[in-house]
Amino acid sequence: MFAQAAMESATPANLAAARSQMALSLGWHIVLACFGVGMPAITLIAEWRGHRTGDAAYRLLARRWAKAMGVLFAVGAVSGTILSFEMGLLWPGLMGTYGQVIGLPFSLEGIAFFIEAIFLGIYLYAWDRLPPIPHLLSGLPIVVAGVASAFFVVTANAWMQQPTGFDTKGGRVVAVDPWAAMFNPATPPQTTHMILAAFMVAGFGMASVYAVTMLRGRRDRYHRLGFLVPFTVAALVTPVQIGVGDWAAHFVADNQPVKLAAMEGVFETKRDVPLHLGGVAIDGELRYAVEIPYGLSLLAHWDPDAEVTGLNETPPADRPPVNIVHWGFQIMVGIGFGLLALAAWAAWAWRRHHDLPRSPWFLRAAALSGIGAVAALEAGWIVTEVGRQPWIVYGVLRTSDAVNPAPGLVWGFVLVAIVYLILTVATIYVLRRLARDVPVPTAPQERDVADYKVV
């Protein structure tokens, strides 16, 4: 089998290069994917409000956001294509053996991608060619396809966490059930968690741009609405995401106890386990952490006296790197509750004054919310992926056995890093040019927008 050959010939340098390249590609692409999921819905909300209220500021925002959406989709298509090649080139031990098991969600994602691309083209091209309602409706398939695309891809990753839908006989994969593999036990919490995270990244990311401009003195209606629409979407999603995160943590506690032990730095199996805030794992012990008595037992199993499995139950070779997983989890949860506090601050002020908080510290925090949401997203994926190690397919196939044994993978990593650097610079440049321009729609039904002045 390939796994045996890879185990004999793959070098540590190959494994490190493949992991680094995959981490860079996924970490870069996932941010654009989030905007691809959340930004179309936010744009349609602005367009709908513009038609409903007759406010030209809404329609101008929708027009501008649609152009940015097109740019991000194009760049995301490039990074997504790179990822699709990397799956086969870097991890032939995974795709060669289990491609028939997880091929279905990738095929369905391809269909969703093409639907999204087709209707995005219609949506962008038809601004001055369709009446308002048909144009608005042409954007709905973009939203549905974007969410579906994220769902299908994440089901494949969920399968890597909880592999189902196949049997093995004589070292070969048999009795493949692609639908059972796609709808594995990890699919519900993981896909829900990711899709909500996408709306948070898109909403807070878009709002943070307008928070910066408002801090610079631009407080006109256009910029206020540019902040309020995406911020409101993200703020509404945030408390739901906290609840879904708790659901996902309970799933990990029940199905991946080693990952939970790494997340919380639990080295010994015991009862009445406290919740750890901070801390560093040193010599098989979590030090310098603030402990909340009974916290982990209660949160993981709804019982303050519950037993929590420690890392001592697992051989050292099968344990994930504790500090990386622990601090990834700490960062994700800390930022999540920070964003929840920001959303609560805005809700409290709106309830009292029907206005945003008047403190400049609110806008400063909102300006950082986009970066914070991205950091929480990346930290969450570090927990998900690094916490599964050393398995690429949990309990079935080791990452070191799936990597391509061919020499020179480090040069592929260097090349991909250069490509992503160029893509980053080009994307920022184009988006900044779009932000400086004042696009004026020419559709007859939107002549009022031509007279709208942006301060």
Secondary structure as GFF3:
##gff-version 3
##sequence-region A 1 455
A	DSSP	alpha_helix	2	9	.	.	.	ID=ss1
A	DSSP	alpha_helix	12	53	.	.	.	ID=ss2
A	DSSP	alpha_helix	56	90	.	.	.	ID=ss3
A	DSSP	alpha_helix	92	125	.	.	.	ID=ss4
A	DSSP	alpha_helix	132	138	.	.	.	ID=ss5
A	DSSP	alpha_helix	140	161	.	.	.	ID=ss6
A	DSSP	beta_strand	167	169	.	.	.	ID=ss7
A	DSSP	beta_strand	172	174	.	.	.	ID=ss8
A	DSSP	alpha_helix	178	182	.	.	.	ID=ss9
A	DSSP	alpha_helix	187	215	.	.	.	ID=ss10
A	DSSP	alpha_helix	221	255	.	.	.	ID=ss11
A	DSSP	alpha_helix	257	264	.	.	.	ID=ss12
A	DSSP	beta_strand	270	271	.	.	.	ID=ss13
A	DSSP	beta_strand	275	277	.	.	.	ID=ss14
A	DSSP	beta_strand	280	281	.	.	.	ID=ss15
A	DSSP	beta_strand	286	287	.	.	.	ID=ss16
A	DSSP	beta_strand	290	292	.	.	.	ID=ss17
A	DSSP	alpha_helix	295	301	.	.	.	ID=ss18
A	DSSP	beta_strand	307	308	.	.	.	ID=ss19
A	DSSP	three_ten_helix	311	313	.	.	.	ID=ss20
A	DSSP	three_ten_helix	316	318	.	.	.	ID=ss21
A	DSSP	alpha_helix	322	353	.	.	.	ID=ss22
A	DSSP	alpha_helix	360	386	.	.	.	ID=ss23
A	DSSP	beta_strand	391	393	.	.	.	ID=ss24
A	DSSP	beta_strand	397	398	.	.	.	ID=ss25
A	DSSP	alpha_helix	399	402	.	.	.	ID=ss26
A	DSSP	alpha_helix	409	436	.	.	.	ID=ss27
A	DSSP	three_ten_helix	444	446	.	.	.	ID=ss28
A	DSSP	alpha_helix	447	450	.	.	.	ID=ss29
###
